[in-house]
Amino acid sequence: MRNARLPTLLLLLPMACGGGDGGTAMATITGANAIQVASSVTGAMQFVGDFEEILQSLVFIIEADGGSGTYPCPGGGTASAVIDDVPPVDEISAGDSVSLTFNGCSDDIDGDPVILDGSVSFTVTASAGVPGGYDVTVRFVYANLALTMGTETITLNGDITAQASTPDQLIFTTIASGDSLRAAISGPGGSMSARISDMDETRIVDLSLGTFVIRAAGTLYRSDLGGSVDYETTTDFTGTADGPPGAGAMLVTGASPARMRIVALNSTDVLLELDEDGDGTFETAINTTWDELD
């Protein structure tokens, strides 16, 4: 039932992004922080990808059984849903909207308890009938959505728009974009903020072949990096099943003149190439792995 799934679906929202208001200064990229920068950028890319997967499930709340109301969460607290399903009823169509509000809603992710407070809402901005598939565009807005895990709290704010489509339930294309998606992380060890802005990410998943293609661009600010970096795939990342990319490359640009290239050598190994003096030659090579960047 729709109401039973509301808390669980929101708990799947990815946490890796960080967030905050940030600043305009560009971060310095050096050999000393190259792995940290690469980990932050690939984490941001994965954050958007995880969100795209959530879209596939969350938007279909509109078509499920149930309706608006306040429902108990598995571990205590409540989740309230306000669903405006405009005609045609029980079909995803432009103008449909859902608002979810959490009040101490307790559940778990892989056995770890999480408490949710705050709200998230989404509106279907476009929907086209596709025989055997679908094509829907949805805008999500986060308003102080706080997720508390143990002694750490992550608070999300901002918006993101995603278009999801499939012609045959085998090949799925999702395009995510947004001006600013922010979060603040606080805990006993201190606080950190970050923001993904000007994002544009496309993922194509072929279930029949078990493959994926990712192309991404955006700006990532993180307070622990001391500023922002721009990132853009120069060669599409590709891979199989749920594993890391086995091929592809991304260019990361920070404070002038330094640049870094992230190159997937295979589904295990990654090469970081640095051009610290901006002369066009990537003179420093750092070998790492997807596990280390995770």
Buried (B, 14 or more C-beta within 10 A) or exposed (E): EBBEBBBBBBBEBBBBBBBBEBEEEBBBBBBEBBBBBBBBBBBBBBBBBBBBBBBBEBBBBBEBEBEEEEBBBEBEBBBBBBBEBEEEEEEBBEEBBBBBBBBBBBBBBEEEEBBBBBBBBBBBBEBEEEEEBBBBBBBBBBBEBBBBBEEBBBBBBBBBBBBBBBBEEEBBBBBBBBEBBBBBBBBEEEEBBBBBBEBBBBBBBBEEEEBBBBBBBBBBBBBBBBBBBBBBBEBBBBBBEEEBBBBBBBBBBBBEEBBBBBBBBBBEBBBBBBBBEEEEEBEBEBEBBBEEBE
